[in-house]
Amino acid sequence: MSASSDSHGWVLEAVDLYELPLQRYARRLVGDFDLAADAVQHAFLKLCEQSQATLEGRVAPWLFRVCRNKALDHLRHADRQRPLGDAAAPPLACLQPGVTATDPARLVEAHDLAARIQELIKDLPGPQREAIDLWCEGFTHKEIAGITGRTAGHIRLLVHRGLATLRRHPLVEPLLTDHTTAAAHASEGRS
């Protein structure tokens, strides 16, 4: 293996880790598979121009920021602003904690719930949708702030308001009540 290929091994690791989350994110931003793929490719090409030491510990936020900027460029050049969110996007991973593939009924139930909530997220204002989307990808408020160019406090507020709006929605409220009731009954049975 050459020295050049060794020095770019970290880029290949980043591709393995972040390509799919970046594609989901970019597709929700631009609403088009090809434009999203272009934005992701652009981000990885720009990553090749960076040194590993420069980005140490913040590769993911940097990639999402570059990808976001390219996606927004596509929207500006097309002279259209599509709403954030995509019906074809897979359900958000953060909405399915603890669901295993070994329980098909729970998996289907969780998938349906995540799809329903994904639809509700579309009704949120764009900045709240984007903040929740990145939060569900596993980014901290500080990292989301770096990606979007907002302050961490503003991101916390956007996520809080978005989640509060979702919790109050008539379709979600009963689900949360049912879940809370089931958890209380389960804890009573353990006593």
HELIX and SHEET records of a PDB file:
HELIX    1   1 ALA A    3  SER A    7  1                                   5    
HELIX    2   2 GLY A    9  VAL A   30  1                                  22    
HELIX    3   3 PHE A   33  CYS A   48  1                                  16    
HELIX    4   4 VAL A   59  HIS A   77  1                                  19    
HELIX    5   5 ALA A   93  LEU A   95  5                                   3    
HELIX    6   6 PRO A  104  ILE A  121  1                                  18    
HELIX    7   7 GLY A  126  CYS A  136  1                                  11    
HELIX    8   8 HIS A  141  THR A  148  1                                   8    
HELIX    9   9 ALA A  152  ARG A  168  1                                  17    
HELIX   10  10 GLU A  173  ARG A  190  1                                  18    
END                                                                             
